[in-house]
Amino acid sequence: MADAHIIEKHRFPSPAPTPQALSWDGEHQVLWMGSRDLRRIYAIDPKKWGVIEKREAPGIPWAAVAMNGALRFTIGEGPDDDRYIRGFTLKGGFSETHRIACPEFTGSYLSFDGEHRDRKHSPRY
């Protein structure tokens, strides 16, 4: 197997420590990022690479996915870091009513193909 050659075209600094959850919101043309340590999420303008929105998360943002004009986050809550999928909109923030417990309260990654949402398992560390 040949060695992979990566050509780095750009490198951008994170607006916060421990960046974790990343999702492109094509409807609003922003990149969403979560900070594990600060328990916040950030909307980043990709052209100016500046934060245009910052919100407190109800726990640790482990994963993010854009879905039909809204976002879904895997959030670790409480002292045991129990994982829930929570809905988020710019107008309403994090939903208290759209909160789904992950199986066995674990899981880290989310994906969306335009029709089906998927949660990937990752063991806690």
Z-matrix of the N, CA and C atoms (Angstrom, degrees):
N
C 1 1.439
C 2 1.522 1 108.97
N 3 1.294 2 116.83 1 132.52
C 4 1.459 3 121.66 2 -178.96
C 5 1.524 4 110.38 3 -77.39
N 6 1.330 5 114.89 4 151.66
C 7 1.462 6 119.47 5 175.80
C 8 1.517 7 109.63 6 -67.34
N 9 1.303 8 116.32 7 140.06
C 10 1.462 9 121.40 8 177.36
C 11 1.523 10 109.19 9 -76.94
N 12 1.310 11 115.33 10 140.10
C 13 1.461 12 121.20 11 177.29
C 14 1.516 13 107.94 12 -116.15
N 15 1.297 14 115.30 13 117.90
C 16 1.458 15 120.99 14 -179.75
C 17 1.517 16 108.49 15 -106.83
N 18 1.308 17 115.43 16 128.75
C 19 1.457 18 120.80 17 176.61
C 20 1.522 19 107.19 18 -103.65
N 21 1.301 20 115.93 19 109.76
C 22 1.459 21 120.92 20 -179.73
C 23 1.521 22 108.64 21 -81.83
N 24 1.316 23 116.61 22 119.23
C 25 1.464 24 121.20 23 -178.76
C 26 1.520 25 111.90 24 -93.58
N 27 1.325 26 116.66 25 -36.24
C 28 1.463 27 121.04 26 -179.70
C 29 1.518 28 108.87 27 -148.19
N 30 1.303 29 115.40 28 152.04
C 31 1.462 30 121.25 29 173.02
C 32 1.524 31 106.82 30 -136.40
N 33 1.325 32 115.62 31 127.76
C 34 1.454 33 120.77 32 -176.99
C 35 1.523 34 109.58 33 -119.00
N 36 1.329 35 117.22 34 138.91
C 37 1.460 36 119.12 35 178.84
C 38 1.525 37 111.21 36 -73.90
N 39 1.299 38 115.50 37 148.22
C 40 1.460 39 120.71 38 175.72
C 41 1.524 40 108.77 39 -75.05
N 42 1.328 41 117.85 40 140.08
C 43 1.463 42 119.31 41 177.25
C 44 1.531 43 113.29 42 -76.21
N 45 1.330 44 117.05 43 -5.43
C 46 1.463 45 121.09 44 -178.47
C 47 1.524 46 109.18 45 -152.79
N 48 1.342 47 116.71 46 158.79
C 49 1.469 48 118.96 47 178.01
C 50 1.528 49 111.77 48 -70.41
N 51 1.290 50 115.35 49 160.44
C 52 1.473 51 125.46 50 177.58
C 53 1.526 52 113.60 51 46.28
N 54 1.339 53 117.04 52 59.69
C 55 1.466 54 118.99 53 176.50
C 56 1.522 55 109.88 54 -63.63
N 57 1.319 56 116.58 55 136.18
C 58 1.457 57 119.94 56 -176.62
C 59 1.519 58 111.05 57 -132.25
N 60 1.304 59 117.73 58 -71.69
C 61 1.466 60 122.34 59 -175.04
C 62 1.527 61 109.28 60 -77.80
N 63 1.332 62 117.21 61 127.60
C 64 1.466 63 122.11 62 176.82
C 65 1.518 64 109.29 63 -130.61
N 66 1.336 65 115.69 64 136.80
C 67 1.458 66 119.78 65 175.82
C 68 1.519 67 109.55 66 -155.26
N 69 1.329 68 115.86 67 137.46
C 70 1.458 69 121.79 68 175.56
C 71 1.522 70 108.74 69 -91.58
N 72 1.332 71 116.38 70 123.49
C 73 1.460 72 123.28 71 177.00
C 74 1.523 73 107.26 72 -100.79
N 75 1.334 74 116.05 73 93.40
C 76 1.457 75 121.25 74 -176.99
C 77 1.514 76 113.67 75 -65.60
N 78 1.321 77 117.01 76 -29.21
C 79 1.466 78 119.80 77 -179.98
C 80 1.526 79 111.62 78 -66.40
N 81 1.331 80 117.39 79 -39.25
C 82 1.463 81 121.52 80 -179.39
C 83 1.531 82 112.49 81 -103.09
N 84 1.335 83 117.03 82 -2.15
C 85 1.465 84 123.28 83 179.13
C 86 1.530 85 112.55 84 56.67
N 87 1.332 86 115.98 85 47.17
C 88 1.458 87 121.20 86 176.91
C 89 1.529 88 109.79 87 -133.64
N 90 1.312 89 115.09 88 154.47
C 91 1.457 90 122.68 89 173.88
C 92 1.525 91 107.53 90 -100.26
N 93 1.308 92 116.38 91 125.94
C 94 1.460 93 121.05 92 176.54
C 95 1.523 94 109.17 93 -98.59
N 96 1.332 95 115.37 94 138.33
C 97 1.456 96 121.71 95 -179.38
C 98 1.521 97 108.71 96 -138.70
N 99 1.310 98 117.23 97 141.21
C 100 1.460 99 121.48 98 175.37
C 101 1.512 100 110.85 99 -111.74
N 102 1.320 101 116.53 100 145.69
C 103 1.461 102 122.38 101 175.09
C 104 1.524 103 108.60 102 -105.98
N 105 1.327 104 116.38 103 119.40
C 106 1.470 105 120.88 104 179.42
C 107 1.524 106 111.66 105 -60.37
N 108 1.321 107 116.76 106 -50.96
C 109 1.465 108 120.29 107 -174.03
C 110 1.522 109 113.25 108 -69.40
N 111 1.328 110 117.40 109 -37.61
C 112 1.466 111 120.31 110 -177.05
C 113 1.521 112 113.29 111 -88.48
N 114 1.340 113 116.93 112 -13.22
C 115 1.470 114 121.61 113 -178.66
C 116 1.530 115 111.13 114 55.85
N 117 1.323 116 113.86 115 47.86
C 118 1.460 117 121.09 116 177.89
C 119 1.518 118 108.99 117 -132.32
N 120 1.337 119 114.40 118 159.82
C 121 1.461 120 120.05 119 171.81
C 122 1.524 121 107.86 120 -121.01
N 123 1.322 122 115.27 121 152.60
C 124 1.455 123 121.99 122 -175.12
C 125 1.521 124 109.60 123 -133.33
N 126 1.329 125 116.03 124 137.66
C 127 1.462 126 121.63 125 169.21
C 128 1.521 127 106.09 126 -99.50
N 129 1.329 128 116.06 127 127.23
C 130 1.461 129 121.60 128 -175.23
C 131 1.521 130 109.37 129 -116.24
N 132 1.337 131 115.87 130 129.69
C 133 1.464 132 121.99 131 173.57
C 134 1.529 133 106.84 132 -76.34
N 135 1.334 134 118.70 133 115.73
C 136 1.462 135 120.09 134 -174.89
C 137 1.530 136 113.73 135 -70.24
N 138 1.317 137 118.12 136 -22.55
C 139 1.471 138 120.17 137 -179.43
C 140 1.526 139 111.85 138 -78.65
N 141 1.317 140 116.99 139 -41.18
C 142 1.471 141 121.46 140 -178.74
C 143 1.522 142 112.03 141 -98.84
N 144 1.315 143 116.48 142 -9.51
C 145 1.459 144 124.66 143 -174.69
C 146 1.529 145 110.80 144 48.45
N 147 1.327 146 113.95 145 53.09
C 148 1.455 147 120.38 146 177.48
C 149 1.514 148 110.49 147 -128.92
N 150 1.315 149 115.96 148 152.26
C 151 1.462 150 121.79 149 178.24
C 152 1.521 151 108.84 150 -75.32
N 153 1.332 152 116.37 151 125.79
C 154 1.460 153 120.47 152 178.42
C 155 1.527 154 111.76 153 -109.94
N 156 1.307 155 116.73 154 -11.48
C 157 1.468 156 121.59 155 178.68
C 158 1.517 157 108.02 156 -155.41
N 159 1.328 158 116.17 157 138.55
C 160 1.467 159 121.38 158 177.82
C 161 1.524 160 106.74 159 -138.08
N 162 1.333 161 116.65 160 130.98
C 163 1.468 162 121.18 161 -178.98
C 164 1.525 163 110.41 162 -136.10
N 165 1.320 164 115.08 163 146.60
C 166 1.463 165 121.03 164 171.87
C 167 1.527 166 108.11 165 -72.94
N 168 1.307 167 116.72 166 139.02
C 169 1.468 168 121.26 167 175.55
C 170 1.532 169 108.25 168 -99.40
N 171 1.331 170 118.12 169 154.03
C 172 1.463 171 120.61 170 179.49
C 173 1.531 172 113.47 171 -77.85
N 174 1.309 173 116.97 172 15.04
C 175 1.462 174 122.94 173 -179.77
C 176 1.519 175 108.27 174 172.08
N 177 1.314 176 116.53 175 -155.29
C 178 1.471 177 121.73 176 -179.56
C 179 1.523 178 109.27 177 -86.02
N 180 1.348 179 117.95 178 120.63
C 181 1.469 180 119.90 179 177.46
C 182 1.531 181 110.43 180 -79.44
N 183 1.329 182 116.11 181 105.55
C 184 1.462 183 121.66 182 -177.78
C 185 1.519 184 112.74 183 -90.37
N 186 1.309 185 117.85 184 -32.75
C 187 1.468 186 120.58 185 -176.80
C 188 1.516 187 108.92 186 -151.94
N 189 1.337 188 115.39 187 157.45
C 190 1.464 189 121.24 188 178.23
C 191 1.518 190 109.08 189 -144.78
N 192 1.337 191 115.38 190 148.32
C 193 1.455 192 121.04 191 174.60
C 194 1.525 193 107.71 192 -149.73
N 195 1.332 194 116.21 193 138.47
C 196 1.466 195 121.61 194 175.92
C 197 1.522 196 108.33 195 -88.21
N 198 1.336 197 115.18 196 134.95
C 199 1.465 198 121.16 197 -177.65
C 200 1.520 199 109.78 198 -140.82
N 201 1.317 200 117.52 199 107.64
C 202 1.463 201 121.49 200 170.99
C 203 1.524 202 113.19 201 50.87
N 204 1.311 203 117.96 202 48.41
C 205 1.456 204 121.78 203 176.65
C 206 1.514 205 115.31 204 85.57
N 207 1.314 206 118.25 205 -0.51
C 208 1.465 207 121.92 206 176.94
C 209 1.524 208 107.88 207 -128.22
N 210 1.292 209 116.28 208 174.57
C 211 1.459 210 121.57 209 177.66
C 212 1.521 211 109.38 210 -121.98
N 213 1.319 212 115.57 211 153.38
C 214 1.455 213 122.58 212 171.67
C 215 1.525 214 106.39 213 -125.53
N 216 1.312 215 115.62 214 136.81
C 217 1.456 216 121.84 215 179.17
C 218 1.516 217 109.31 216 -123.66
N 219 1.334 218 116.69 217 141.40
C 220 1.454 219 120.71 218 163.94
C 221 1.520 220 104.96 219 -86.25
N 222 1.336 221 115.70 220 119.66
C 223 1.461 222 121.63 221 -176.89
C 224 1.521 223 108.73 222 -117.99
N 225 1.331 224 116.20 223 129.57
C 226 1.458 225 121.63 224 173.67
C 227 1.518 226 108.86 225 -89.68
N 228 1.322 227 116.79 226 121.06
C 229 1.462 228 121.00 227 -173.98
C 230 1.520 229 111.95 228 -119.10
N 231 1.317 230 115.14 229 149.03
C 232 1.455 231 122.04 230 173.78
C 233 1.515 232 113.58 231 74.53
N 234 1.331 233 116.28 232 179.64
C 235 1.467 234 120.80 233 -176.23
C 236 1.528 235 113.57 234 -66.58
N 237 1.343 236 117.32 235 -22.32
C 238 1.464 237 120.49 236 179.22
C 239 1.523 238 112.95 237 -95.67
N 240 1.345 239 116.95 238 5.02
C 241 1.468 240 121.41 239 179.08
C 242 1.531 241 111.01 240 56.89
N 243 1.339 242 116.86 241 40.90
C 244 1.464 243 121.16 242 178.24
C 245 1.520 244 109.34 243 -63.28
N 246 1.340 245 116.69 244 134.18
C 247 1.460 246 121.67 245 -172.92
C 248 1.519 247 112.17 246 -95.98
N 249 1.329 248 114.06 247 131.78
C 250 1.463 249 123.30 248 176.51
C 251 1.514 250 108.40 249 -131.84
N 252 1.325 251 116.13 250 150.18
C 253 1.461 252 121.09 251 170.16
C 254 1.519 253 105.87 252 -96.74
N 255 1.326 254 115.49 253 124.61
C 256 1.465 255 120.95 254 -178.68
C 257 1.517 256 109.98 255 -121.95
N 258 1.321 257 115.04 256 140.42
C 259 1.447 258 120.91 257 173.75
C 260 1.521 259 110.56 258 -79.52
N 261 1.340 260 116.13 259 151.47
C 262 1.463 261 122.09 260 178.82
C 263 1.520 262 108.90 261 -144.95
N 264 1.327 263 116.14 262 135.23
C 265 1.465 264 122.15 263 170.48
C 266 1.520 265 107.99 264 -131.96
N 267 1.327 266 116.03 265 156.55
C 268 1.460 267 119.52 266 178.40
C 269 1.521 268 111.52 267 -61.50
N 270 1.319 269 116.91 268 -40.56
C 271 1.468 270 120.22 269 -178.37
C 272 1.520 271 112.48 270 -72.29
N 273 1.312 272 116.97 271 -44.06
C 274 1.460 273 120.44 272 -172.57
C 275 1.512 274 115.94 273 -98.71
N 276 1.328 275 117.85 274 -11.85
C 277 1.457 276 120.39 275 -176.06
C 278 1.524 277 111.05 276 71.96
N 279 1.322 278 116.76 277 -149.57
C 280 1.465 279 121.61 278 179.21
C 281 1.519 280 109.78 279 -78.81
N 282 1.299 281 115.78 280 132.36
C 283 1.458 282 121.96 281 -178.02
C 284 1.524 283 111.52 282 -79.22
N 285 1.318 284 115.38 283 135.93
C 286 1.462 285 120.70 284 172.14
C 287 1.527 286 110.38 285 -86.98
N 288 1.346 287 116.61 286 -23.85
C 289 1.462 288 120.16 287 -177.46
C 290 1.523 289 112.41 288 -92.55
N 291 1.330 290 118.28 289 -27.99
C 292 1.464 291 121.00 290 177.49
C 293 1.524 292 108.07 291 -98.63
N 294 1.321 293 115.12 292 79.91
C 295 1.466 294 122.92 293 -177.05
C 296 1.520 295 106.91 294 -137.74
N 297 1.330 296 115.83 295 114.97
C 298 1.459 297 121.65 296 -176.25
C 299 1.527 298 108.75 297 -114.92
N 300 1.315 299 117.27 298 124.70
C 301 1.464 300 120.70 299 176.84
C 302 1.526 301 109.33 300 -70.55
N 303 1.315 302 116.43 301 133.00
C 304 1.464 303 120.74 302 174.32
C 305 1.530 304 108.39 303 -74.06
N 306 1.339 305 117.87 304 149.63
C 307 1.470 306 120.04 305 178.33
C 308 1.530 307 111.04 306 -53.72
N 309 1.303 308 115.47 307 129.57
C 310 1.464 309 123.16 308 -178.47
C 311 1.530 310 112.15 309 56.69
N 312 1.330 311 116.51 310 20.52
C 313 1.469 312 124.01 311 179.91
C 314 1.525 313 112.59 312 57.46
N 315 1.351 314 117.15 313 31.04
C 316 1.461 315 121.16 314 177.92
C 317 1.521 316 109.06 315 -122.13
N 318 1.311 317 116.00 316 169.81
C 319 1.461 318 122.29 317 177.64
C 320 1.510 319 109.99 318 125.40
N 321 1.312 320 115.80 319 145.81
C 322 1.458 321 119.51 320 -176.64
C 323 1.512 322 113.78 321 -130.46
N 324 1.309 323 119.49 322 -32.86
C 325 1.456 324 120.78 323 -168.61
C 326 1.516 325 111.56 324 -112.09
N 327 1.323 326 115.54 325 145.02
C 328 1.458 327 122.49 326 177.49
C 329 1.512 328 109.09 327 -124.27
N 330 1.333 329 116.50 328 150.52
C 331 1.464 330 120.65 329 171.94
C 332 1.517 331 108.01 330 -145.60
N 333 1.328 332 115.41 331 160.20
C 334 1.461 333 121.27 332 -179.46
C 335 1.519 334 107.69 333 -149.43
N 336 1.337 335 117.24 334 124.49
C 337 1.463 336 121.71 335 -178.03
C 338 1.524 337 112.43 336 -98.26
N 339 1.312 338 118.12 337 12.61
C 340 1.453 339 122.08 338 -177.02
C 341 1.512 340 112.29 339 100.01
N 342 1.329 341 115.75 340 -14.56
C 343 1.458 342 120.19 341 -179.15
C 344 1.528 343 112.53 342 -137.87
N 345 1.332 344 117.23 343 -39.86
C 346 1.466 345 121.48 344 -173.92
C 347 1.519 346 110.48 345 -119.21
N 348 1.317 347 116.28 346 130.24
C 349 1.459 348 121.34 347 175.80
C 350 1.522 349 107.41 348 -90.69
N 351 1.325 350 116.92 349 144.13
C 352 1.458 351 121.05 350 179.65
C 353 1.519 352 109.14 351 -135.64
N 354 1.311 353 116.00 352 142.25
C 355 1.458 354 122.25 353 176.23
C 356 1.516 355 107.45 354 -116.05
N 357 1.298 356 116.62 355 127.89
C 358 1.466 357 121.39 356 179.06
C 359 1.517 358 109.57 357 -101.52
N 360 1.303 359 115.24 358 142.52
C 361 1.461 360 120.90 359 -178.72
C 362 1.518 361 110.40 360 -85.67
N 363 1.294 362 114.50 361 137.81
C 364 1.450 363 121.24 362 170.71
C 365 1.520 364 106.76 363 -141.32
N 366 1.310 365 117.82 364 128.48
C 367 1.465 366 118.50 365 -178.23
C 368 1.525 367 111.16 366 -64.49
N 369 1.296 368 115.20 367 151.33
C 370 1.466 369 120.02 368 176.73
C 371 1.515 370 108.69 369 -70.77
N 372 1.305 371 115.01 370 154.13
C 373 1.466 372 118.66 371 174.47
C 374 1.499 373 109.82 372 -126.35
